[in-house]
């Protein structure tokens, strides 16, 4: 997986989160920010890692996102490894 593919997965993850009010609330709570702050964070390169970490925090989040994005759930973990380094397994 390339870094661009990994960023595309993170971007799709953010779109998925944005479409679910419960996930938006959880993301805001985890970030400790409000909507305006979250928008500012979204412009930073490390935001993609934050989104993937948020999704990976709960198995059901990963499964729901992967199904919606029509990708294998393992690709979310792989994208996180590509963007943030480390062993994906």
ChimeraX commands (.cxc) that place a marker at each C-alpha (Angstrom):
marker #1 position 0.00,0.00,0.00 radius 0.5
marker #1 position 1.31,3.45,-0.87 radius 0.5
marker #1 position 1.09,6.51,1.38 radius 0.5
marker #1 position -1.44,7.99,-1.04 radius 0.5
marker #1 position -3.65,4.89,-0.77 radius 0.5
marker #1 position -3.35,5.03,3.01 radius 0.5
marker #1 position -4.34,8.72,3.05 radius 0.5
marker #1 position -7.29,7.91,0.79 radius 0.5
marker #1 position -8.47,5.32,3.32 radius 0.5
marker #1 position -8.08,7.85,6.14 radius 0.5
marker #1 position -10.01,10.46,4.13 radius 0.5
marker #1 position -12.78,7.94,3.47 radius 0.5
marker #1 position -12.76,7.14,7.18 radius 0.5
marker #1 position -13.28,10.78,8.04 radius 0.5
marker #1 position -16.17,11.03,5.58 radius 0.5
marker #1 position -17.66,7.91,7.19 radius 0.5
marker #1 position -17.31,9.43,10.66 radius 0.5
marker #1 position -18.80,12.74,9.50 radius 0.5
marker #1 position -21.91,10.91,8.32 radius 0.5
marker #1 position -22.69,9.51,11.77 radius 0.5
marker #1 position -23.62,11.95,14.56 radius 0.5
marker #1 position -22.63,9.46,17.28 radius 0.5
marker #1 position -19.17,9.00,15.77 radius 0.5
marker #1 position -18.75,12.75,15.33 radius 0.5
marker #1 position -19.54,13.25,19.01 radius 0.5
marker #1 position -17.07,10.56,20.03 radius 0.5
marker #1 position -14.37,12.02,17.77 radius 0.5
marker #1 position -14.92,15.50,19.19 radius 0.5
marker #1 position -14.76,14.14,22.73 radius 0.5
marker #1 position -11.57,12.24,22.00 radius 0.5
marker #1 position -9.95,15.22,20.32 radius 0.5
marker #1 position -10.91,17.56,23.15 radius 0.5
marker #1 position -11.94,20.10,20.55 radius 0.5
marker #1 position -15.02,21.67,19.06 radius 0.5
marker #1 position -16.09,21.55,15.42 radius 0.5
marker #1 position -13.95,24.56,14.47 radius 0.5
marker #1 position -10.92,23.04,16.14 radius 0.5
marker #1 position -11.54,19.75,14.41 radius 0.5
marker #1 position -11.63,21.52,11.06 radius 0.5
marker #1 position -8.28,23.12,11.84 radius 0.5
marker #1 position -6.87,19.73,12.89 radius 0.5
marker #1 position -8.09,18.17,9.63 radius 0.5
marker #1 position -5.66,20.34,7.68 radius 0.5
marker #1 position -2.66,18.83,9.52 radius 0.5
marker #1 position -0.88,15.79,8.06 radius 0.5
marker #1 position -1.11,13.78,11.30 radius 0.5
marker #1 position -4.90,14.03,11.27 radius 0.5
marker #1 position -5.07,10.98,8.99 radius 0.5
marker #1 position -3.35,8.91,11.70 radius 0.5
marker #1 position -5.73,10.30,14.32 radius 0.5
marker #1 position -8.75,9.26,12.20 radius 0.5
marker #1 position -7.40,5.75,11.66 radius 0.5
marker #1 position -6.55,5.37,15.35 radius 0.5
marker #1 position -10.09,6.46,16.21 radius 0.5
marker #1 position -11.58,3.86,13.89 radius 0.5
marker #1 position -9.22,1.13,15.09 radius 0.5
marker #1 position -10.09,1.81,18.73 radius 0.5
marker #1 position -13.24,-0.34,18.44 radius 0.5
marker #1 position -13.63,-3.42,16.27 radius 0.5
marker #1 position -17.19,-2.49,15.30 radius 0.5
marker #1 position -16.05,0.90,14.02 radius 0.5
marker #1 position -13.50,-0.76,11.77 radius 0.5
marker #1 position -15.98,-3.34,10.52 radius 0.5
marker #1 position -18.69,-0.75,9.83 radius 0.5
marker #1 position -16.28,1.55,8.01 radius 0.5
marker #1 position -14.71,-1.27,6.00 radius 0.5
marker #1 position -18.13,-2.49,4.91 radius 0.5
marker #1 position -19.21,1.02,3.91 radius 0.5
marker #1 position -15.94,1.61,2.04 radius 0.5
marker #1 position -16.01,-1.88,0.52 radius 0.5
marker #1 position -12.50,-2.69,1.70 radius 0.5
marker #1 position -11.08,-5.47,3.84 radius 0.5
marker #1 position -10.89,-4.41,7.50 radius 0.5
marker #1 position -7.19,-5.30,7.51 radius 0.5
marker #1 position -6.56,-2.47,5.06 radius 0.5
marker #1 position -7.45,0.04,7.77 radius 0.5
marker #1 position -4.69,-1.35,10.01 radius 0.5
marker #1 position -2.29,-1.47,7.08 radius 0.5
marker #1 position -3.07,2.16,6.23 radius 0.5
marker #1 position -2.31,3.12,9.84 radius 0.5
marker #1 position 1.02,1.31,9.69 radius 0.5
marker #1 position 1.94,2.95,6.39 radius 0.5
marker #1 position 1.15,6.45,7.69 radius 0.5
marker #1 position 2.48,6.05,11.18 radius 0.5
marker #1 position 5.16,3.43,10.84 radius 0.5
marker #1 position 5.37,0.27,12.84 radius 0.5
marker #1 position 4.39,-3.30,12.20 radius 0.5
marker #1 position 0.83,-3.60,10.85 radius 0.5
marker #1 position 0.37,-6.97,12.54 radius 0.5
marker link #1:1,2 radius 0.2
marker link #1:2,3 radius 0.2
marker link #1:3,4 radius 0.2
marker link #1:4,5 radius 0.2
marker link #1:5,6 radius 0.2
marker link #1:6,7 radius 0.2
marker link #1:7,8 radius 0.2
marker link #1:8,9 radius 0.2
marker link #1:9,10 radius 0.2
marker link #1:10,11 radius 0.2
marker link #1:11,12 radius 0.2
marker link #1:12,13 radius 0.2
marker link #1:13,14 radius 0.2
marker link #1:14,15 radius 0.2
marker link #1:15,16 radius 0.2
marker link #1:16,17 radius 0.2
marker link #1:17,18 radius 0.2
marker link #1:18,19 radius 0.2
marker link #1:19,20 radius 0.2
marker link #1:20,21 radius 0.2
marker link #1:21,22 radius 0.2
marker link #1:22,23 radius 0.2
marker link #1:23,24 radius 0.2
marker link #1:24,25 radius 0.2
marker link #1:25,26 radius 0.2
marker link #1:26,27 radius 0.2
marker link #1:27,28 radius 0.2
marker link #1:28,29 radius 0.2
marker link #1:29,30 radius 0.2
marker link #1:30,31 radius 0.2
marker link #1:31,32 radius 0.2
marker link #1:32,33 radius 0.2
marker link #1:33,34 radius 0.2
marker link #1:34,35 radius 0.2
marker link #1:35,36 radius 0.2
marker link #1:36,37 radius 0.2
marker link #1:37,38 radius 0.2
marker link #1:38,39 radius 0.2
marker link #1:39,40 radius 0.2
marker link #1:40,41 radius 0.2
marker link #1:41,42 radius 0.2
marker link #1:42,43 radius 0.2
marker link #1:43,44 radius 0.2
marker link #1:44,45 radius 0.2
marker link #1:45,46 radius 0.2
marker link #1:46,47 radius 0.2
marker link #1:47,48 radius 0.2
marker link #1:48,49 radius 0.2
marker link #1:49,50 radius 0.2
marker link #1:50,51 radius 0.2
marker link #1:51,52 radius 0.2
marker link #1:52,53 radius 0.2
marker link #1:53,54 radius 0.2
marker link #1:54,55 radius 0.2
marker link #1:55,56 radius 0.2
marker link #1:56,57 radius 0.2
marker link #1:57,58 radius 0.2
marker link #1:58,59 radius 0.2
marker link #1:59,60 radius 0.2
marker link #1:60,61 radius 0.2
marker link #1:61,62 radius 0.2
marker link #1:62,63 radius 0.2
marker link #1:63,64 radius 0.2
marker link #1:64,65 radius 0.2
marker link #1:65,66 radius 0.2
marker link #1:66,67 radius 0.2
marker link #1:67,68 radius 0.2
marker link #1:68,69 radius 0.2
marker link #1:69,70 radius 0.2
marker link #1:70,71 radius 0.2
marker link #1:71,72 radius 0.2
marker link #1:72,73 radius 0.2
marker link #1:73,74 radius 0.2
marker link #1:74,75 radius 0.2
marker link #1:75,76 radius 0.2
marker link #1:76,77 radius 0.2
marker link #1:77,78 radius 0.2
marker link #1:78,79 radius 0.2
marker link #1:79,80 radius 0.2
marker link #1:80,81 radius 0.2
marker link #1:81,82 radius 0.2
marker link #1:82,83 radius 0.2
marker link #1:83,84 radius 0.2
marker link #1:84,85 radius 0.2
marker link #1:85,86 radius 0.2
marker link #1:86,87 radius 0.2
marker link #1:87,88 radius 0.2
marker link #1:88,89 radius 0.2
view
